[in-house]
């Protein structure tokens, strides 16, 4: 019984790994404030939407990017998988 459980778990893990072969889209990005004195590093699956959110949050103290006005994109890189 225990061996069957391990085989089931192994099979489920293989299924998850095979599912990872699908096309995914993740962005790692860095934004800064207008004075270029503060950096924010983030990850998202929709870069345009996220940058608009950062811009709309500017000046709000509830969010780091809003508090420090980090909405200018400095760098971004696309990745297919995240581990």
Secondary structure, DSSP 8 states (H G I E B T S, - for coil): -HHHHHHHHHHHHHHHHHHTTS---EEEEEEE-TTS--EEEEEES-HHHHHHHHHHTTT-TTSHHHHTT--EEEEEEEES---
